[in-house]
Amino acid sequence: MAQRPARPAAPRPPSRPARPAVGAAPPAPPPAPARPAPPAPPPSPVPRPAQAPAGTPVPAARIAPYLFGFDRAEAPAPGWLTELYDASNLRFAGAYIDGPPVAGNPPESFTISARRPVRHWMDRLPAATADGWGTVFFYIGYSSSHDTSADPSTHPPAGQPTPERGRLHAQHIKTIIGDRNPGWAGGVVMVDNENSAKLDLDSRPEQPLRDYYLALCEELVLPGPGDAPPMRPGFYLHSPVAVPLLRARPDLFVWDVEIDVNDKGSTNTVIPPFDPAHPTRIEVGEPHTLVTLRPVLVTPPPGGAAPAWNAWPVGRQFRFYVDHMPQRGSPITRVRRSLTPTKPIDFDCALVRNPAFPVAEPRVTAFGGRPDPQVLRGTFAEPVRGGATGAPPMMRLHLLGLRRPGPHPETTPALAAEPDAPIVAVPPERPTVVFSQLRGGVPVEWRLQRGAWVRTVLPTLTGISARRIRALAAARQSDRSVHLFTVSSGHRLYAQRRPADGPWCEPAPMAGDLRLHPFSSLAVASRGRTVEVVFLDRESRLVNAWWSRGGEWPGKAHTVVDKAAPLLPGGALVALAPTQEDLLALGIGRDLRLHLADYRAGRGWEPPRPLGRPEDRLTPHARFAAQVVTPELVEVCALTHRLHPVVYQLRLSEGSWQAADPRPLPAIPPRPPGDYRPPAPDSPVEAAYGWVFNPFGDATLGRTTTGRSFVTLAANTRGRAAAVSRFLDGNEEWWLYR
């Protein structure tokens, strides 16, 4: 039997946390990802913000991006995109949404770039996705005409902009996606603002433009017209310009514009961010560029008193490159002849692989109930070209721990787990069943039996497809029956179940005809004989649906917990049942604080209420985790807007759940100490230095059989992503799984 990690025999100096001895017989050093290769050197330190006078809000430190990408006005030929993917480290492409005007509206109601379908991106999206490319959508709307920084083609005509025109442009976006690429329903669209960083949307002259943008956002998240799908709003701009918009909609996505290199008198440059002399590759990065991502410090308006907070961009455009890629006559053009020199090219970086559906790598879920911490990690697997031996882009799953990894749930080209799909493990205290989704959102189950995983693809209904923003939740009851919940493209809740050793039933609609919010998460808990599901309805209200053993399956019963709709529509949700009498639902509020709603048998629901202090704000797009420690104690781990993990403890006292202020966990050190010695190449883990928690990533909690809680979060540094863990108690360092 494997031993639990030993605690250090003696504390180290306070300037450096002690490292635990981990491993079974020979002690193994703390953690890293599964490749028998020497650890990479720590990344270069990231610039820190200047110190400000006490009491003055300052932005959080800049962070390193994860991946690089590119964008250009017109889509290259599909063969060129395939060749570039295989010959570079570029992993996403900017795609422009353009199409004919909305029926009944004159062409002049739209910018020239938005109404002329000549860019070809909408036609080439499926091929680019099959190649492995992620996508960031851009839509050319209006920019201010009050300065000369924006091209006149983006200036609003006389009498514009207005909120009505903003709603029309949102309908234009949704109609184009619905008609030409319905598989991208619910994706993030960056509305293009071409003005300089001096644009002030709080100023009186720019209030019509601000109202146009906010009306566009309001309409974009609604279904229609007709079958046009809702989409999620974001903005391409100099990020300080976004502050008034983020005050109104804190869950907006941002694509920052911050140029790193430009030629004199221009924002463009002929200096490439790659080595033009490399014979076979186009590798963007150091030493040709060292870019970081800056947060947007969202301050209150004049006279306001709300605490300032940091909004993190999904990505950044950092260079307007006007020469050819690859450069004419460079060696790569002789090796890869279909990669013809092309210009101009804009270069970008991001924290996610696929910005249209911004979920950070890796996907992770905890495997507690073992002697030492284990996690199941899902990572993107590059496509393999070539006929019968080829493989599409997919997600591979690895079960990792402080000792020997595995066994790993099998994924194959024929049954490929969808990249970035959610991973759910049940029961949470000691998982033996794992769920994810295949391409198209088809649920798949792996059951751990006698040390091996048995895979089952769940039945589906003809004509019923999964919502593109994936939602997956599962629970196991005391009779060992397992229940799975998904959301359809029609925004209905569907339930499936199987007895302990029986087959899965077909999906059945739950909660009657109720429609979920198009971006709602799902959470589920088993409470005695009842399975409890929580989600947001189309009005963003928290809803509880349930089914009890012996009742009609899966039932129509549901109740609206709170009509005030205080939670972010697309934010994470967690449900727990500490006792057979209690049900807790947690979510992120529009004020970015953690909110708790609790149910007690015989009393009913208490509506969501914020936990912690007003300044205890979370980052809106990251997941958070919670677990039951005892019937009277629940732990919650979340990521603050400054990317600091914090722990909330909820305690049951006199029939009510109370929370103390969140406790911060130690930071990941930016670099190893001078006496650091890397672990052996075959060590499954290594100490984490220089990594940054990803504001679009997963968080998960587990407990070992020795009663120690551990947390795992998605983290990244330049070009690398990892699952990073630590115990909630003790003085061990953060470690990462190799």
N, C-alpha and C positions, 0 to 999 in steps of 0.2 A: 504494500500500500504506500502511495506517495505521502511524503511528509509535508506539513504546512511550512511556509517560509519561516525560518527562524528570525526572531528579532535581534537587533545588534546586541552584542554582549555589553558594550559600553557606549555612551553617547559620544558623538564627535563634537568638535568645536562648534559653537553656535553659528559661526559664519557659514557653515556648510552642513546640511542635514546629513544624518548618518545613513549609510546604505545598508539595507538588510542583506543577510546571507540567504540567497534563494537557491532552491534546487533540492534534490532528493539526497542521494548519498554524498557526492561531492557538491559543495555549495555552488550555485549558479548565480552570476551577477544579475542585477535587475535588467529589464526588458528591451526588444526590436522586431521588423517583418520577415516572413519566411524565405529567406534567400541565404544560402551558405556562402556569404561574401563578407569581406571585412566591412565594418561600419563606415559610412561616408563621413567625411570631416564635418564638423559643425558648421552651419551656415554663417555667413558674414553677419555681424551685428546690424540690427536695424536702427536707423536714426531715432532718437528719443525726442519728444517735444520739449521745447524750452520751458523752463520753470516760470510760473506766473505768480503774481502776488497772492497771498492767502485769501481765499474766498472767491477768487476769480476762476470760473470753470475753464479747464484746459482739455484739449482733446486727448484721447488715448494715444498710445504709441502706434506708429505705423507698423504694418505687418507685411511679411513676404507673401507674394501671390503663390498659387499652386501651379497653374498651367498657363501656357501662352496660346494665343490664337491670332486670327487676322480678320479683317473685313475689307471689302471693296465694293464700289457702287454696283458693278455688274458681276454676276456669277461666272466664274471660269467654267470651262467645259468639264463634264464629269470625269473624264480620264485624267485631266490635269489635277483635279481635286484628289483623286485616288493616289496619283503619283506623289503629290505633295504630302499627303498623310503618311505614306510609307517612307518618305525621305526626310522627314522633319520631326521636330518635337511640338509642332503646332497641333492643337487638339480640338479647337472649336472655330467656327466661322460665323461672321456677322451676315445675316440674311435680311434683305430689305423687303418689307411688306408693301406691295403695290398691286393695283388692280383698277378696273373700271369704276366710275363713280357709282355710288348707291343709287338705285333706280329712282327716278323722279327728281334728281338733283343735277344742276348744271355742272360741267367740269370745273368751272371757276370756283366752286365751293371747296375744292381740294387743291393742295399744292401740286405742282407739275410732277414732282418726284413720286408722289403717292398715287396719282391717277393714271400713270403711263406704265403698263405692264411690260417694260422692256429690259428689266434688270435680270430676269430669268431665275431669280432665287426661288420663287414659289414653285417653279417647275422642277427644280433640281434638288429640293429638300429630301425626297425619299432616297435618291441615290447617295447623297452626301451622308445621310444617317446610316445607310447600310455600309458605307465605307468606314464608319466609326466616328465621324465628326459630330461634336456637339454644336448647338446653334444658339446664337443670341439674335433676337428679332429687333429690328429697328423700323420705326415708322416716321416719315418726315411730315410733321405737323407744322404749326405756325411757330415762328420766332419773332422777337421784338423788332420793330422797324425803327426804334428810337436811337439806334447806333448803327455803325457801318460794319459790325462784326459778323452779321449773318447775311447770307446770300439773299438778294432781293426776291428770289423765287420762293423763299419761305416767309416773306412778309405777308401779313393778313391784308386783304383788300379793304376798301373803305367800309366803315361800319363794323369791322371785325377787329379783334376776336370777340366772340360772345359765348356764353355757356351753351346756347343752342348749337353753335358751330362745333363746340367741343364734343357734344353728344353725337353729332353727325359723324365726326371723324372717328369716334369710338365704334359706331355702327359700321363704318367703312372697314376698319380693322377686322371686326368680327365676321363680317360678310365675306371678306377675302379668305380668311382662314376656314370658315365653314364651307365655302364653295370649292376651295382648291386644296386645302390640307386639314381636313377635319380631325386627323389624328393628333393634331397639336392643340386641341381644345384645352383651355386652362393654362396655356403657356404664358410666360412673362413677355411683355412687349415694352421695349424701351422707346418712349416717345422722344424724338430728336429735337433738342434745342441747340441752335447753332450760334447763340450769342456768346460773348466773352464772359469771364468770371465776374465782371463788374455789374452784370444784370442784377437788379434788386427788385424782386417780385413783391416786396413790401411797400415799395414806393407807389405813390398815387398814379403816375402814368402807366405803371405795369400791372395794376390791379385787374384790368380786363383780361390780360394774358394769364394771370394767376387763376382767375375764375374760369377761364376757358380750359386750363389744364385740369382743375379740380372737377369740373363737369365731365370732362373726357374720362377721368378715372372713375367717377361715379357710374357712368353709363357702361364702361368697359366691363365691369364685374357682373353685369346683369345679362341674363339670356336674351337672345333676340337681336335684331328682328328675325322672325321666322325661326329657323333651326340654327341660326348663328350662335356659336358657343360663347360663354363668358371667357374673358381673358384677364390676366393679372397685370396691373399697371406698374410701369417703371419709367425712368427718365434717363436719357443720355444727355449729360450736361457737365459743366464744371460743378463739382459737387457742392460748393458753398451756395450756389444758386438754389439748391433743392430745399434749403432750410424752411421757408414758408410752407412748402408742400408737405414736408415731413411732419411739421407741427399738426397739420390737419389729418394726415394719413401716415401714422408711424410705421406701417407695414409696407410702404412703397419700396420698390427695388430701385437701385441707383447704379448707373454705369458712368463712372467718373471719367472726365477728360482732363488729363494733366500731361503735357508734353515734356519728355525728358531731354530731347535733343532737337534743335532746329537751326537752320542756316540763318545767317545774319539778315535781318529785315523780313523774315518769313516765319511762319509756323511749320513749314515743310522742311525736309532735309533729304540729301542724297546719301547720308551716312546710314548704312544698314545696321540692324541690331543682331546680325549674324556674321559669321566669317565667310566672306565671299570666295575665299580660296579653298574652302573645304572640298575635297574631291567628290564626296558622295552624299553629304547631308547639309540641311539647313537647320542649324541649332541656334535658336534665339535665346539669349541670356548672357551671363557674365562671360568674358569681360566687356562685351559690346553693349550691354545694358544692365543696370542694377536697379530695377524698379521695385517700388513698394506701394502698398495701398493705404490711403489716408482715410480715417473716419470723418464723417460729417458731424461736427459738433452742433447739435440742434439746441439752440438757446431759445428762451421764451421771447415773445414779442415785447416791445417797449412797454414797461409797466407790468409785465407778467411776472409770476412768481414760481412757475413750475421748474423743477430741477432740470438742468441741462443734461443731455444724454448723447451718446455716440451712435450714429447710424453707419453701418458698414456697407460699402459698395459690393455688389456681386463681382464687378470687374472694373477695369480701367483701360481706356485707349491712351497709349503713351507715345506713339510716334507716327507722324504722317510722312511716309517714305515714298518719294516720287521717282526713284530710279527703279530698275527692274529687279524682280525676284524670280529665279536666280539671275545674277548679273550676266550680261552678255559676255560670252567667251569664257565663263567660269568652268572649271573642270566638271562640275556636276551635269552640265548640259550635254556632255559627251557620254556620260554614263546613263543618264535618264533622259532620253531624247524627247519623250512626250511632255517633259516639264519645261515647256518653252518659256523664255523670259517674259514676264508680265508686269505691267505697272499701271497706275500707282497701287500701293498696298499700305493699309493702315495696320499697325500692330497693337495687340491688346494682351492683357493678362487677366486672370480671374481666379476666384477661390473655388470654383466648381468646374466639372468637366462639361456639363450641358447647361448653360445659363438659362435656357428657356424653361427648364424645370430644375431650379437651383437647389440641388441636394448634394452635400459634400461627400467625398469619399474619405474613408471607407464607411459602409453601413455596418453597424455593430449592434449586438445584443449580448447581454451578460449570461453566462452559464454558471449560476451559483449552485450551492448544494454539493460542492466538491471540496477536497482538502485545500486546494489553492485556487486563486482566481483563474477563471477561464472565460473566453469570449468567442463568439462566432463572428467572424469578419467577412464582409462581402466586398470584393474589389473588382474593378473593371478589368476585363481581359480583352486585349486587342484582337481585332479580327485577323483571321488567317486566310490569305488568298489562296485560291486554287482548287477548283473542281470538287472531287469527292473527298479530298483531304482538308478542304477549307472549313472555316468556322466563322459564324457571325460574331459581332460584338456581344459580349455577355458578361454576367457577373459570376465570379467563382467564390465559393464559400470555403472557409478554413476555420476549423475549431482549434484555438490556440490557448496555451497556458504557460506556466513558468517552467514546465518540463517538456516532455515529448509531445508534439502536437498531434491532433487527430483523434478519432477518424474524421475525415472531411466529407460532408454531404456531396454527392456526385452531381455535377452538371455536365451536359454533353451538348454538342452542336444541335442535335435533333430536339433536345429538351433544354434549351438554353434559358437560364434565369435572366430576366430582363435587367440590363444595366441600371443601377441605382434603385432597384425595387426595394421596398421595405422588407425587413427580416423580423419575424416574431417567434419567440420561443415560449413554450408552456410545458408544465406549470412554472410560474416565475421563480418559485423557491428551489426547484431542481428540475430544469428542463429536460424532457425526453422527446419532445416533438418540436420541429421547426417548420415554419411556413415562409414562403416567399411567392413570387409571381413570375410566370414565364412571359414570353413576349405576348403582347395583347392583354396582359393583366390576368391570365389564367392562373388560379391558385395551384400551388404545388406543396406537398407535405413530405417531410422526411421524418421517419420514426426510428429512434435509436433502439435497436434490438440485438442483444447479445454482442455488443461491441461493434455493430455495423449499422449503417443507415439504410432504411428501406424507403424508396421513393414512391409516391402516389400522386398522379395528376388528378385533381378533383373534377367532377362533372360540371359542365356548364349548360346554359340554356341557349338554344338557337335564337338569335336575334337580340340577345341581351349581352352587351359588352361592358367591360370594366371602364370606369372613369379614368381619363388619362392622368390626372393627379391621383396617384395610387393611394388607397387607404385600405389597411389590413389590420384586423384585430382578432384575437383568439383567446379562449378560456377553456379550462378543463374543470369539470365538476368532480365531486367526491366519488361518484360512481364510475369515474375514468372516461366518461363521454367527453368528446371534444367539440367545441363550437367555433365556427369561423364566420367572420363578418366582413363584407366588402361593400363598395359603393358602385352602382352602375353608372353608365354614361348619361342615363336619365335622372341621376341624382337620387336614386332610391336605395334604401338600405336592404341588403340581401343577407340571409343567414343560411348556413349549412351545418350539419352535425353528423357525427358518427358515434356509435356505441364503442365501448372499450376495444373490442376486437372485430367490429363489423365494418361494412362499407359506408362510404359517404353518400348522403342523400343529395338530391339536386338543390340548387339555390332556390330559396323562397323569399318573397318580399316580406319584410318585417315592418311594424309600425304603420300598417295600412298604406294609404296613399301619400303619406308625408314625404316631402322632398327635402333633402339636405341642402345646406349651403354648398355651392359648387366647389368651394375650396376647403370644406370642413374636414378635420381629422376625425378619427374614430378611436374610442377607448372602451375597454370592456373589463369587467371583473366578475368573478364567481362569488356570490354571497349566499351561502347555504344551498338551498334547492333552486336558487334563482340566478339566471345570467343577466347581468346589468350592462347595458350599452349606453354610452353618452356621446353626443355629437351636437353640432349646431344646425338649426334649420335654416331655411332660405332667408329668414329675417335676422339671422345671426344669434338667435336665442338658444341657450343651452337646453337640450332636451334629453330626457332619460327614457329609453325603451327597455322592456324586460320580458323575459319568459321564465315561467316556473315549471318544474317537473310536474307532469300530470295535466298541464294545460294544453290548449290547442297550439300546435307548432306552426310557425314561430311566434304567432300572436300579433295583435294590433295594439297592445297596450303601450301607451307612452304618455308622458306629461312634460309640459314646458316648465323647466325649473325656475327660470327668471325671464321676465319680459323686457328687462332693461337692456339686454344684449351688451354686457360690458366687456366681452372677450373679443380678441382679434379673430376675424373669420377664418384665416388660414393658419392660426397658431396651433401649437401642439396641445394635445389633451392627454390626461392620464386619469385612470379610474382604479380605485383600490377598495377592498372590503376587509378592513382590519378585523371585524367581528361579523357574526351573522346578523347583527343589529345595525351595523354601520356601513355606509357607502360614501366614499369621498371622490369628488371630481375636481381636478386641478387644470387650470389653463392660464394663458397669458392675457392680461387685460389690455384694453386700449391705452391705459396709462403705463403699460409695460411692466407692471408689477405682477407677481404671482398671485393668482386668485384661487380661493378654495370655496367650493360649495359642498355641504355635507347633508346626508340623509340619515335619519335614525328611525327605525321601525316604531310606529305608534306616534311619531311626531311629524314626519314628512321632511321636506327639503328646507334647508336654510339657503338663501340665494348666495351667489358668489360674492366674496368679500376679499379685499386686498390684504396680503400678508406683508409684514415688514414695514419699513419706513417709506415715505414718498420718494426718496432718492434711491431706493433699492430696485432699480430698473433692470430688466432683462433684455437680452438681444432678441428681437421679435421672431426671427426665422429659424433659430436653433431648436432642436428638441430638448426636453428635459426628462428626468427620470424620477421615479418614486418607488419605494418598496416598504412592505410591512416588516418591522423588526419584532414587535410584540403586539398583542391586541391593544396596547395603550400607546404605542410609539410608531411613528411613520417617518422615514427619511426621504427628503427630496433633494436632488442635486440639479442645479440649473446654471446657465452661463449668463453673467451680467453683460450689460452693454459695453463694458470695458474689457470683456473677454476673460473675466476672472470667474472660475467655478466657485459656487457657494453652496452650502448645505443648510436646508431648513429642517428643523425637527418639529413635528406636529405631535402633541401629547393630548390624550383624552383626560379631561379633568372635569368631574362633576357633570358628566353627560355632554360636554362640549369640547370640540377640538380647538386647541390653542397652539400658536406658533411663536417661538422666540425670533428675534432678528436673525437673519441669515449669517452663518459663520463662513468666512472665506477659507478656501484651501490654499496651501502654499503654491506659489507660482512655479512654473517650470524654469529652471535656471537657464540663462541665455547661452552659457557656454560651460564646458566641463572644467573642474578645478585642474590646477597644474599637475597634480599627481594622479590624474585619472588614467586608468588602464582599460582599454576596451575589452569586452568579453571575447571568448573564443569564437571563431567563425560559426561553429555549430550550436552556439547558445541560442535558445528560442527567444530570448529577450535581451534588451540592453537599456541602460539608463537613458532617459530622454533629456536632451539638452538642445536648446535653440528652437524647439517646436512651439507652434502657436495654435491655440484652440480655434477651430473653424466656426465662424458665426452662422454657418448654414448646415452644421453637422449634427450627428447623433450624440446622445448621452444615454448611458445605461448603468443600472446599479445591480449588484449581486451580493450574496453573503456566502462565506465559506462555511464548511462544517465545523470550523473552530469558532464561529460566531463573529468573524470580522467582515465588515462591509467594505466593498471596493467599488470604485466608479471607473468607467471607461468612457472617453470622449474621442470624437474625430479631431485630428490635428493635422497640420501640414507645415511644410517648409517648401523652399523652392523646388518644384518638380517631384516632391515626395508627399505621400499621405500615409498616415498610420493611425492605429488604435492605441491610445495612450491611457495608462491606468495608474492608480495609486489606492492605497487603503485610506479610509476616512479617519482611522485612528493611527497612532504610532508616528514615527518620524522617518519612514521610508521615503525614498525619492520617487518621482514619477518614472515609470518605465514604459517602453513601447514593445509591441510584439513584432518580431521579424517575420 
